Amino acid sequence: MRIRRAMLKDLEGITEIYNDAILKTTATFDTELKTPDEQKRWFEGHDLKYPILVADEEGLIIGWASLSRWSGRSGVFESW
């Protein structure tokens, strides 16, 4: 496995992992799946100061991480 900066060609793998997390986990407060266009805008909003990294195993993206200025996720809080 190799950790490296993400490239645009990695976006499909990143999106697949993220959309799976939206559907099956509580790892994100996003509630709707991301489209390729939304993800491309998100990708283009990152730079050297706010990078996207991927875990690449023989050309397959198996994980990713990013730094962002802020989050616009909606999230839902339910009190007990």
Backbone torsions as a table, in degrees:
resi	resn	phi	psi	omega
1	MET	NA	141.7	179.2
2	ARG	-128.2	133.1	174.1
3	ILE	-97.2	128.7	-178.7
4	ARG	-152.2	168.8	174.6
5	ARG	-65.9	141.6	179.0
6	ALA	-72.4	147.9	173.7
7	MET	-117.9	160.4	-178.1
8	LEU	-54.3	-34.0	179.9
9	LYS	-65.1	-16.8	179.4
10	ASP	-84.2	-9.8	-171.1
11	LEU	-61.8	-34.8	178.6
12	GLU	-62.3	-44.4	178.6
13	GLY	-66.4	-40.7	177.6
14	ILE	-61.3	-46.2	-178.3
15	THR	-64.3	-40.1	178.5
16	GLU	-60.9	-44.9	178.4
17	ILE	-64.1	-44.6	-176.6
18	TYR	-66.5	-45.4	180.0
19	ASN	-64.1	-35.0	175.6
20	ASP	-63.0	-40.3	178.8
21	ALA	-66.0	-36.6	177.4
22	ILE	-60.4	-43.7	-176.6
23	LEU	-74.8	-34.3	-166.3
24	LYS	-119.1	-4.9	-174.8
25	THR	-136.2	177.4	172.2
26	THR	-109.7	24.8	-178.0
27	ALA	-75.5	-12.8	-179.8
28	THR	-139.5	153.3	174.5
29	PHE	-91.4	-1.4	175.0
30	ASP	-64.6	145.3	-177.5
31	THR	-119.4	-9.9	179.6
32	GLU	-124.7	143.0	180.0
33	LEU	-60.9	148.6	180.0
34	LYS	-90.0	137.4	177.3
35	THR	-87.9	161.6	175.9
36	PRO	-57.2	-39.4	179.4
37	ASP	-64.9	-42.9	177.8
38	GLU	-61.7	-43.2	-178.5
39	GLN	-67.4	-35.6	178.0
40	LYS	-64.9	-42.6	177.0
41	ARG	-62.0	-42.7	177.8
42	TRP	-59.8	-46.1	-179.8
43	PHE	-59.7	-46.5	-177.7
44	GLU	-67.6	-16.7	177.4
45	GLY	-82.3	0.8	179.2
46	HIS	-104.4	152.0	-178.2
47	ASP	-147.1	-162.8	-178.9
48	LEU	-62.9	-34.2	179.7
49	LYS	-75.7	-32.3	-179.3
50	TYR	-124.0	75.0	-172.7
51	PRO	-79.5	164.2	167.7
52	ILE	-114.6	129.4	177.7
53	LEU	-115.4	150.2	175.6
54	VAL	-127.0	152.3	168.8
55	ALA	-99.3	116.2	-174.4
56	ASP	-113.3	122.6	176.7
57	GLU	-120.6	102.7	-179.7
58	GLU	53.7	44.1	177.3
59	GLY	86.6	-4.1	178.8
60	LEU	-102.2	128.2	178.1
61	ILE	-79.7	115.4	-177.2
62	ILE	-109.2	-3.6	177.4
63	GLY	-174.8	164.6	178.6
64	TRP	-157.4	163.4	176.5
65	ALA	-151.4	154.2	177.3
66	SER	-148.0	156.6	170.1
67	LEU	-108.8	137.4	-179.3
68	SER	-135.2	157.3	177.6
69	ARG	-65.3	-40.8	-177.5
70	TRP	-163.7	173.8	-179.8
71	SER	-124.2	133.0	178.3
72	GLY	-102.6	19.6	-177.4
73	ARG	-67.7	144.1	-175.7
74	SER	-78.1	-50.5	-178.7
75	GLY	58.7	153.1	178.9
76	VAL	-132.0	129.1	178.0
77	PHE	-108.6	127.6	175.7
78	GLU	-119.0	124.9	179.0
79	SER	-79.9	158.1	-178.3
80	TRP	-77.3	NA	NA
